[in-house]
Amino acid sequence: MHRETVGRELQRAKPAKVTTGSEPQAESKPAKVTAGSRSLCEPHRDVIEAAIVQGLSAKRIYQDLKADYGYKGGYESVKRFTHSLVAATPLPFRRIETAAGEEMQVDFGQGAWIKEDDRRRRRPHVFRVTLSFSRKGYSEVVWHQDTESFLRCLENAFRHFGGVPKTIVVDNLKAAVLQADWFDPELNPKLLSFARHYGTVILPTKPRTPQHKGKVEAAVKYVQDNALKGRTFTSLAEQNLFLGQWEKNVADKRIHGTVRQQVEALFGQERPALQVLPAELFPSFHEAKRRVHRDGYVEYKKAYYSVPPEHVGREVWVRGDSKLLHIHTLQMRQIAVHTLVDQGRFATNQDHIHPHKRNAIERGAGYLLERCQLLGPHSGAWAQTMYQNRGCEGGIRVLQGLLQLARQHPVDSLEAAAEKAHRHACWRLRDLRRLIAQGDTVVQVDFLQEHELIRDLSAYRIDAFNHLP
């Protein structure tokens, strides 16, 4: 079985092509050149390696070799040799050292086993932060890696250090980063609010690049191997208590292998450079993404809260604390604030109701009177006087009826009827309807000046002289 496997591997392998310099420059496939290959570039290895470090291209190296060292081979040979050196000797990682108080790195690992009373074993997550300058650390075990646990661990680390670093380098864990992107990551809005509260900046690492937070990567292994390996605890609190004592008596007392100084002494230099803690802790609240229902409400803890009508069908962020619910767009622009209500209740802001969806009582008598004034001066005067005489209870419906009459009859007829009703102090809507109906049935007849049955006025003339004595 072993011989067959080796045979198949040999069949798949391709022999390397040896370049002598006599081949034409256009060759089919570059072959990997090893240290033992008889390449004309081998005598100039040191020169080529130095040129690679300087960032020179294979074409430039080929030109320099021909001009300065009398190289007789072809360009393709130089290119293959250069590529093989680059693949064999990758560039080293650059070590980044920061000033005091500048940076803190954060990561999670696995904690020690916890055996509870029911004999069931559970393994929590160990949260670890490291100040990049002094290597001062803080460790805490938690059951979950959700956003609230993550923020409370960060807050506990700030209190433990007695200050806040300027930047925090985090991994792309879901509790902190909604969308991982090296150039434009989308951070959790709650994490952004936390950073603003403490005056710091959150910097996610490049995805799948753990060396961007190499200091805390090593620190997590140090906690696991030195403090927790082989240990079992009975509760989460017991393990956290042990980690606190271990940080103080072991981790802080050690001489760090990189900085060659005691961590506790070096932290004494860094602590004054940390930013001052705010007077209050970051407020505890719950937030989540919600979609606005068709009725213009969002659900939060089985209660319902209104939003402006233009957000119907869209996603919003809801953030609730002990008293209030704040509703934001996904760009964290606040659009509504409500006092929390009981389950099954509705919290409604009247400004969130679209004008077309408001009834007359919600709009009020002032709105209806303004609409009646637009019908005409007589209609407006009748509506105003009627409302003063009948009051709110009986007047609101009459105002609605007047507006309905305006949709059914010409404005001139309504104005004429309103003028008569106002003159005769008729404040019932039925009177207005009757006057409109009468005006619609009256036929206007012009008086005739001449007709065969009409005598001329001269026939009725009396001769005044016949009555004289």
C-alpha positions in Angstrom: 0.0 0.0 0.0 2.8 2.4 0.9 4.7 1.7 -2.4 1.6 2.3 -4.5 1.0 5.7 -2.8 4.7 6.7 -3.4 4.4 5.6 -7.0 1.3 7.8 -7.6 3.1 10.8 -6.0 6.1 10.3 -8.3 3.8 10.1 -11.4 2.2 13.4 -10.4 5.5 15.1 -9.8 7.2 16.8 -12.8 11.0 17.0 -13.1 12.4 20.5 -12.9 13.8 22.0 -16.1 17.4 22.9 -15.8 18.4 26.2 -17.5 21.8 26.4 -19.1 21.4 29.8 -20.8 21.5 28.5 -24.4 17.7 28.0 -24.6 15.6 30.7 -26.4 14.1 33.3 -24.2 10.5 32.3 -24.9 10.1 29.1 -22.8 6.8 27.3 -22.1 6.7 26.9 -18.3 9.0 28.2 -15.5 10.6 25.5 -13.5 11.4 25.7 -9.8 15.1 26.2 -9.3 16.5 24.8 -6.1 19.8 25.4 -4.4 21.4 22.4 -6.2 20.3 23.4 -9.7 23.0 24.3 -12.3 21.6 27.7 -13.1 23.8 30.5 -14.4 22.2 32.7 -11.8 23.6 30.6 -8.9 27.0 32.5 -8.7 25.1 35.7 -8.4 22.6 34.5 -5.7 23.7 37.1 -3.1 23.4 39.9 -5.6 19.9 38.8 -6.6 18.7 38.4 -3.0 19.9 41.9 -2.2 18.0 43.2 -5.2 14.8 41.4 -4.2 15.0 43.0 -0.8 15.2 46.4 -2.5 12.1 45.6 -4.4 13.7 45.4 -7.9 11.9 43.6 -10.7 13.2 40.5 -12.4 13.8 42.6 -15.6 15.8 45.2 -13.7 17.9 42.4 -12.0 18.5 40.9 -15.4 19.7 44.2 -16.8 22.0 44.9 -13.8 23.5 41.4 -14.0 24.4 41.8 -17.7 25.8 45.3 -17.3 27.7 44.9 -14.0 28.5 41.2 -13.7 28.8 40.0 -17.3 25.8 37.6 -17.0 25.6 35.4 -20.1 22.2 33.7 -19.5 18.7 34.8 -20.6 16.0 36.8 -19.0 13.7 33.9 -18.4 16.4 32.1 -16.4 16.7 35.2 -14.1 12.9 35.4 -13.8 12.6 31.8 -12.7 15.5 32.1 -10.3 14.0 35.3 -8.8 10.6 33.7 -8.4 12.0 30.7 -6.7 13.9 32.9 -4.2 10.8 34.9 -3.4 8.8 31.7 -2.8 11.5 30.2 -0.6 12.2 33.3 1.5 8.9 35.1 2.3 9.0 38.5 3.8 9.1 38.6 7.6 6.2 40.0 9.6 6.8 43.5 10.8 6.7 43.9 14.6 4.6 46.9 15.7 5.4 48.4 19.1 3.1 51.1 20.4 3.5 53.9 23.0 2.1 53.8 26.5 -1.7 54.0 26.6 -2.1 53.7 22.9 -3.5 50.2 22.3 -5.2 47.3 23.9 -5.8 43.9 22.2 -8.7 41.6 22.9 -9.4 38.0 22.2 -11.3 34.9 23.5 -10.2 31.4 24.2 -11.5 28.3 26.1 -11.5 28.4 29.9 -11.1 25.5 32.4 -13.8 23.0 33.0 -16.5 23.7 35.5 -18.1 20.8 37.3 -21.3 21.8 39.0 -23.3 20.0 41.6 -25.2 17.8 39.1 -21.9 16.4 37.9 -22.3 18.0 34.6 -19.2 19.6 33.1 -19.3 22.9 31.2 -16.4 24.8 29.6 -16.7 28.6 29.6 -15.0 31.2 27.3 -12.0 33.0 28.7 -11.9 36.7 27.8 -8.3 38.1 27.7 -7.1 41.7 27.1 -3.5 42.8 26.9 -2.1 46.4 26.9 0.4 46.4 24.0 3.0 48.6 25.7 3.3 46.9 29.2 1.7 43.5 28.4 -0.4 44.0 31.5 -3.4 41.7 31.2 -6.9 41.0 32.5 -8.8 37.7 32.3 -12.4 36.8 32.9 -14.5 33.7 32.1 -18.0 34.0 30.8 -20.6 31.6 29.5 -21.5 33.5 26.3 -19.7 35.7 23.7 -22.7 37.9 23.1 -22.5 41.7 22.8 -23.6 42.4 26.4 -21.0 40.0 27.9 -18.3 41.4 25.6 -19.0 45.0 26.6 -19.1 44.2 30.3 -15.8 42.3 30.1 -14.3 45.4 28.4 -15.7 47.6 31.1 -14.3 45.4 33.8 -10.9 45.5 32.2 -11.0 49.3 32.1 -11.8 49.4 35.8 -9.1 46.9 36.5 -6.5 49.0 34.7 -7.8 52.3 36.1 -8.1 53.9 32.7 -9.0 53.6 29.0 -6.6 53.0 26.1 -7.0 55.1 22.9 -7.6 52.2 20.6 -8.9 48.6 21.1 -8.0 45.9 18.6 -10.7 43.3 18.4 -11.2 40.1 16.4 -14.1 39.9 13.9 -16.4 38.2 16.5 -20.1 38.5 15.9 -20.6 40.3 19.1 -18.5 43.2 17.9 -18.5 43.2 14.0 -21.7 42.7 12.0 -19.9 42.7 8.6 -16.2 42.0 8.5 -14.3 44.1 6.0 -10.7 45.3 6.3 -11.4 48.6 4.6 -14.9 49.4 5.8 -16.2 47.0 8.6 -19.7 47.4 9.9 -19.5 47.5 13.7 -22.3 46.7 16.1 -24.1 49.9 16.9 -24.0 49.1 20.6 -20.3 48.7 20.5 -20.0 52.1 18.8 -22.0 53.7 21.6 -19.8 52.0 24.1 -16.7 53.4 22.4 -18.1 56.9 22.4 -19.0 56.7 26.1 -15.4 55.7 27.0 -13.7 58.0 24.4 -11.9 55.1 22.6 -11.8 53.7 19.1 -12.6 50.1 18.0 -10.3 48.7 15.3 -11.2 45.2 13.9 -8.4 43.1 12.5 -8.2 41.9 8.9 -10.3 38.8 8.5 -8.3 35.6 9.0 -5.2 37.5 10.1 -4.5 36.6 13.7 -1.0 38.2 13.6 -2.7 41.6 13.7 -3.3 40.9 17.4 -0.3 38.7 18.0 0.3 40.0 21.6 -3.1 38.9 22.9 -2.9 35.6 20.9 0.1 34.7 22.8 -1.5 36.0 26.1 -4.5 33.7 25.6 -2.2 30.7 25.3 -0.3 31.9 28.3 -3.5 32.0 30.4 -4.6 28.6 29.2 -1.2 26.8 29.7 0.0 28.6 32.9 -3.2 29.3 34.8 -6.0 27.0 33.7 -4.5 23.8 32.2 -5.3 20.7 34.2 -7.6 22.6 36.7 -11.3 22.2 37.4 -13.6 24.6 39.2 -17.0 24.3 40.8 -18.5 27.6 39.5 -17.8 30.5 37.2 -17.2 32.8 40.2 -14.6 30.5 41.6 -12.6 30.4 38.3 -12.8 34.2 38.0 -11.6 34.6 41.6 -8.6 32.3 40.8 -7.8 34.3 37.6 -7.7 37.5 39.6 -5.2 36.1 42.1 -3.2 34.5 39.3 -2.9 37.9 37.5 -1.7 39.6 40.6 0.7 37.0 41.9 2.0 35.3 38.7 1.3 37.2 35.5 2.2 40.7 36.8 5.4 39.5 38.5 6.9 37.8 35.5 9.7 39.1 33.4 8.2 39.3 29.9 10.2 37.5 27.3 10.0 40.2 24.7 10.3 43.5 26.6 12.7 41.9 29.2 11.0 43.9 32.0 8.6 43.0 34.8 5.1 43.5 33.7 4.0 45.2 36.9 6.8 47.7 36.8 6.2 48.5 33.1 2.5 49.0 33.8 3.4 51.6 36.4 4.9 53.6 33.5 1.8 53.1 31.3 -1.0 53.7 33.7 -0.6 57.6 33.8 -0.9 57.5 30.0 -4.4 55.9 30.0 -7.4 58.1 29.5 -9.5 59.0 32.5 -12.5 56.8 33.2 -16.0 58.5 32.9 -18.0 59.1 36.0 -20.7 56.6 35.1 -20.8 53.1 33.7 -22.0 52.4 30.3 -25.9 52.1 30.6 -27.3 48.7 30.3 -29.8 48.3 27.5 -31.1 45.7 25.1 -31.1 46.3 21.3 -32.0 44.4 18.2 -33.0 44.8 14.6 -36.7 44.9 13.9 -38.9 45.3 10.8 -41.7 47.9 10.9 -45.1 46.2 10.5 -47.7 47.3 8.0 -49.6 49.1 10.7 -46.6 51.3 11.4 -45.5 49.6 14.7 -42.5 47.6 15.8 -42.5 44.9 18.4 -40.3 45.0 21.5 -40.7 42.5 24.3 -44.3 41.7 23.2 -45.4 45.4 23.2 -45.8 47.7 20.2 -44.4 51.1 19.4 -45.2 53.5 16.6 -42.8 54.9 14.1 -43.2 57.6 11.3 -45.2 56.3 8.4 -42.3 56.6 5.9 -40.5 53.7 7.6 -43.2 51.1 7.1 -41.7 47.8 5.8 -38.1 48.9 6.6 -35.7 47.5 9.2 -34.8 49.7 12.2 -32.7 49.4 15.4 -34.6 49.3 18.7 -32.7 50.1 21.9 -34.5 49.7 25.2 -33.3 50.5 28.7 -35.1 50.4 32.0 -37.6 53.2 31.1 -37.4 54.2 27.4 -37.3 52.6 24.0 -35.2 54.4 21.4 -35.9 53.6 17.7 -33.1 54.3 15.1 -32.6 53.8 11.5 -29.8 51.3 10.5 -27.6 54.4 10.1 -28.3 55.1 13.9 -30.4 58.2 13.2 -33.1 58.4 16.0 -36.6 58.5 14.6 -38.8 57.8 17.7 -38.7 57.6 21.5 -41.4 55.9 23.6 -41.9 55.2 27.3 -42.0 51.4 27.8 -45.5 49.9 28.1 -46.8 46.6 29.3 -47.0 43.5 27.1 -49.8 43.6 24.6 -50.1 47.4 24.8 -49.6 50.0 22.0 -47.5 53.2 22.4 -48.6 55.7 19.8 -47.2 59.1 18.9 -49.9 61.1 17.2 -47.3 62.7 14.9 -46.7 59.2 13.5 -50.2 58.8 12.1 -50.5 59.8 8.5 -53.0 62.7 7.8 -55.2 60.5 5.6 -55.6 57.9 8.4 -56.8 60.4 11.1 -60.5 60.7 12.0 -62.3 64.0 12.6 -62.1 63.7 16.4 -58.3 63.3 16.2 -58.0 66.2 13.9 -60.2 68.4 16.1 -62.9 71.1 15.5 -60.3 73.7 14.4 -59.3 71.6 11.4 -63.0 71.1 10.4 -63.9 74.8 10.8 -60.9 75.7 8.6 -62.2 73.4 5.9 -65.7 74.9 6.1 -64.3 78.4 5.7 -62.9 77.3 2.4 -66.4 76.5 1.1 -67.4 80.2 1.2 -68.1 83.1 3.5 -71.8 82.1 4.3 -70.9 78.5 4.8 -68.0 79.4 7.1 -70.1 81.9 9.1 -72.9 79.3 9.5 -70.4 76.6 10.6 -68.7 78.9 13.1 -72.0 80.2 14.7 -73.5 76.7 14.7 -70.5 75.3 16.6 -70.7 78.1 19.1 -74.4 77.3 19.8 -74.3 73.5 19.8 -70.8 72.9 21.3 -68.3 70.1 20.6 -70.5 67.1 21.3 -73.2 68.0 18.7 -71.2 70.3 16.5 -68.4 67.9 15.3 -70.8 65.6 13.4 -72.6 68.6 11.9 -69.3 70.0 10.6 -68.6 66.7 9.0 -72.1 66.7 7.5 -71.6 70.2 6.0 -68.4 69.0 4.3 -70.3 66.0 3.0 -73.0 68.3 1.5 -70.3 70.3 -0.3 -69.3 67.1 -2.1 -73.0 66.4 -3.2 -74.2 69.9 -4.2 -72.9 72.9 -6.0 -71.2 75.5 -3.9 -73.6 78.3 -5.0 -76.6 76.3 -3.7 -74.8 75.5 -0.4 -73.8 79.2 0.0 -77.4 80.4 -0.6 -78.9 77.9 1.8 -76.2 78.7 4.5 -77.0 82.4 4.1 -80.8 81.8 4.7 -80.1 79.4 7.6 -77.8 81.8 9.3 -80.3 84.7 8.8 -83.1 82.7 10.4 -80.9 81.1 13.1 -81.4 77.5 11.9 -78.6 75.4 13.3 -79.7 71.9 12.3 -78.2 70.1 9.4 -81.7 69.0 8.3 -82.7 72.6 7.9 -79.7 73.2 5.6 -80.6 70.2 3.5 -84.2 71.4 3.2 -83.1 74.8 2.1 -80.8 73.3 -0.5 -83.6 71.1 -1.8 -86.0 74.1 -2.1 -83.4 76.1 -3.9 -82.9 73.2 -6.4 -86.7 72.9 -7.2 -87.7 76.6 -7.6 -88.2 77.7 -11.3 -87.4 81.3 -12.1 -90.1 82.9 -14.3 -89.6 86.3 -15.9 -92.5 88.8 -15.9 -94.1 89.5 -19.4 -94.6 93.0 -20.5 -97.1 92.3 -23.3 -99.8 89.6 -23.7 -103.2 89.3 -25.3 -104.9 89.1 -21.9 -103.0 92.0 -20.5 -104.7 95.4 -21.2 -102.7 98.4 -22.0 -102.2 100.8 -19.1 -104.0 103.5 -21.1 -107.3 101.6 -20.6 -107.0 102.4 -16.9 -106.3 106.1 -17.4 -109.0 108.3 -15.6 -109.8 111.6 -17.3 -109.4 114.1 -14.6 -111.3 116.7 -16.4 -114.6 114.7 -16.4 -114.8 114.9 -12.7 -114.4 118.7 -12.5 -117.5 120.6 -11.4 
